[in-house]
Amino acid sequence: MNQIMKKTLRFLLAFLIAFILMLVVRATGITLYTVSDTGLEPVLAAGDHVMVNRWSYGLKVGGKNGLFDYGRIIRQPVGRGDLVALENPQNPSEVLICRCTALPGDSVSHEGQTFIVPSLKDCADADYYWMESVGKSGLRALGFIAEEYIIGRVFMVAYSKDPQKPLWQGWCTDRLFLPL
């Protein structure tokens, strides 16, 4: 083999390894999601691209559509007040960003009624968390969310861009790598 062929193969191998490593980190480490609405302003704004730690509550394995039953590696409970990324139970391809306001076993008052957040200790099928967001339009309660829908904790705004503006405009430099 000549020298150019060796360099090309070396480059392609390095590129392939970097690509595989990026996929592994994205699947098991940190994922980037875009905030599409204003439900958590002023903390998060539409157009924020947030970083989610997939290990914060334990790495999720399996689930309803997976090969294995749902489980978490090195499980940690969700904390009250945590910003959480979760799969929408009605549309699993959609990711929601919200705040956890009640833990399993807590009581919640909503629209004049009081509820107890279900937990495994109370013979529920899973631990549940009460999720909601607060925006300009007021409180938006998502309600009880089973632990298996939770992806991880939102910990940083990586960058922010106004989705209504062209590519070269609308960048918010004051929100670049903003810790939450």
C-alpha positions as CSV (number, residue, x, y, z in Angstrom):
1,M,0.0,0.0,0.0
2,N,1.2,3.4,-0.7
3,Q,1.5,6.2,1.8
4,I,-1.7,8.1,0.7
5,M,-3.8,4.9,1.1
6,K,-2.5,4.3,4.6
7,K,-3.2,7.9,5.7
8,T,-6.7,7.7,4.2
9,L,-7.4,4.4,6.0
10,R,-6.0,5.8,9.3
11,F,-8.3,8.9,8.9
12,L,-11.4,6.8,8.2
13,L,-10.7,4.5,11.2
14,A,-10.2,7.5,13.5
15,F,-13.4,9.1,12.1
16,L,-15.4,5.8,12.6
17,I,-14.1,5.4,16.2
18,A,-15.0,9.0,17.0
19,F,-18.5,8.5,15.5
20,I,-19.1,5.4,17.5
21,L,-17.8,7.0,20.7
22,M,-20.2,10.0,20.1
23,L,-23.1,7.6,19.7
24,V,-22.3,5.8,22.9
25,V,-22.0,9.1,24.9
26,R,-25.3,10.4,23.4
27,A,-27.1,7.1,24.3
28,T,-25.7,6.7,27.8
29,G,-24.3,10.0,28.9
30,I,-25.4,13.5,27.9
31,T,-28.1,14.4,25.4
32,L,-29.1,17.7,23.9
33,Y,-32.8,18.6,23.6
34,T,-34.5,21.8,22.3
35,V,-37.1,23.6,24.5
36,S,-40.1,24.3,22.2
37,D,-42.4,26.3,24.5
38,T,-42.3,28.9,27.3
39,G,-43.6,26.7,30.0
40,L,-40.6,27.2,32.3
41,E,-39.8,30.9,31.7
42,P,-37.7,32.6,32.9
43,V,-35.5,29.6,33.7
44,L,-35.9,28.1,30.2
45,A,-37.0,29.9,27.1
46,A,-38.2,28.6,23.7
47,G,-35.2,28.0,21.6
48,D,-32.9,26.9,24.4
49,H,-30.9,23.8,23.7
50,V,-30.5,22.0,27.0
51,M,-28.1,19.3,28.1
52,V,-29.6,16.3,29.9
53,N,-27.6,14.0,32.1
54,R,-29.0,10.5,31.4
55,W,-27.2,9.1,34.5
56,S,-28.6,11.5,37.0
57,Y,-31.4,9.1,38.1
58,G,-29.6,5.9,36.9
59,L,-29.2,4.8,33.3
60,K,-32.6,3.7,31.9
61,V,-32.7,0.3,30.3
62,G,-35.6,-1.5,28.7
63,G,-39.2,-0.3,28.8
64,K,-42.5,-0.8,27.1
65,N,-41.1,-1.1,23.6
66,G,-37.7,-2.5,24.6
67,L,-36.3,-6.0,24.5
68,F,-36.0,-5.9,28.3
69,D,-38.2,-5.0,31.2
70,Y,-37.8,-1.4,32.5
71,G,-35.0,-0.9,35.0
72,R,-32.2,1.6,36.0
73,I,-28.5,1.0,36.5
74,I,-27.4,2.7,39.7
75,R,-30.9,4.1,40.5
76,Q,-31.3,7.5,42.2
77,P,-34.6,9.2,43.0
78,V,-35.8,12.3,41.3
79,G,-35.5,15.4,43.6
80,R,-38.3,17.8,44.4
81,G,-37.7,20.9,42.2
82,D,-35.5,19.1,39.6
83,L,-35.8,20.1,36.0
84,V,-36.5,16.8,34.2
85,A,-36.6,15.6,30.6
86,L,-39.1,12.9,30.0
87,E,-40.8,11.1,27.2
88,N,-44.4,12.2,26.7
89,P,-46.6,9.2,27.8
90,Q,-49.1,9.9,25.0
91,N,-46.4,10.4,22.3
92,P,-43.1,8.7,23.3
93,S,-41.2,10.3,20.4
94,E,-41.8,13.7,22.0
95,V,-39.6,14.9,24.8
96,L,-41.0,17.3,27.5
97,I,-39.0,19.5,29.9
98,C,-40.8,20.1,33.2
99,R,-40.2,20.5,37.0
100,C,-40.8,17.8,39.6
101,T,-43.0,19.3,42.3
102,A,-44.0,16.2,44.3
103,L,-42.4,12.9,45.1
104,P,-43.9,9.4,45.6
105,G,-46.0,9.5,48.8
106,D,-46.5,13.3,48.8
107,S,-49.9,14.8,48.7
108,V,-50.8,17.3,45.9
109,S,-53.7,19.8,45.7
110,H,-54.9,20.4,42.1
111,E,-58.1,22.0,41.0
112,G,-59.7,21.7,44.4
113,Q,-58.8,18.0,44.9
114,T,-56.1,16.4,46.9
115,F,-54.1,13.4,45.5
116,I,-51.4,11.2,46.9
117,V,-48.5,10.6,44.5
118,P,-48.4,6.8,44.0
119,S,-45.3,4.8,45.0
120,L,-44.1,1.2,44.9
121,K,-44.5,1.2,48.7
122,D,-48.2,1.8,48.2
123,C,-48.5,-1.2,45.9
124,A,-48.5,0.9,42.7
125,D,-47.0,-0.6,39.6
126,A,-44.1,2.0,39.7
127,D,-42.9,5.2,41.5
128,Y,-44.7,8.2,40.1
129,Y,-43.7,11.9,40.3
130,W,-46.0,15.0,39.9
131,M,-44.6,17.1,37.1
132,E,-45.6,20.6,36.0
133,S,-44.4,23.8,34.4
134,V,-45.2,27.4,35.1
135,G,-45.2,30.0,32.3
136,K,-46.8,33.3,31.4
137,S,-50.1,31.6,30.9
138,G,-50.1,30.1,34.4
139,L,-49.6,26.7,35.9
140,R,-49.6,23.7,33.6
141,A,-49.8,20.5,35.5
142,L,-48.7,17.4,33.6
143,G,-49.8,15.2,36.5
144,F,-48.5,11.8,37.6
145,I,-45.6,10.6,35.5
146,A,-44.2,7.0,35.9
147,E,-40.5,6.8,36.6
148,E,-40.0,4.8,33.4
149,Y,-40.7,7.9,31.2
150,I,-38.0,10.0,32.9
151,I,-34.9,10.4,30.8
152,G,-32.7,12.5,33.1
153,R,-32.0,15.8,34.8
154,V,-31.6,19.0,32.8
155,F,-28.4,20.6,34.1
156,M,-27.3,23.3,31.5
157,V,-28.4,25.5,28.7
158,A,-25.8,24.7,26.0
159,Y,-26.9,27.6,23.7
160,S,-30.1,29.5,22.8
161,K,-31.4,30.6,19.4
162,D,-34.7,32.2,18.6
163,P,-36.4,29.7,16.3
164,Q,-38.4,32.5,14.6
165,K,-35.3,34.2,13.3
166,P,-32.9,33.3,10.4
167,L,-29.8,31.2,11.1
168,W,-27.5,34.2,11.3
169,Q,-29.7,36.1,13.8
170,G,-31.4,35.4,17.1
171,W,-28.4,33.9,19.1
172,C,-28.5,34.6,22.8
173,T,-24.9,34.8,23.9
174,D,-25.9,35.5,27.6
175,R,-27.4,32.0,27.8
176,L,-24.3,30.2,26.4
177,F,-23.4,27.3,28.7
178,L,-25.7,28.6,31.4
179,P,-25.8,26.2,34.4
180,L,-29.2,25.4,35.9
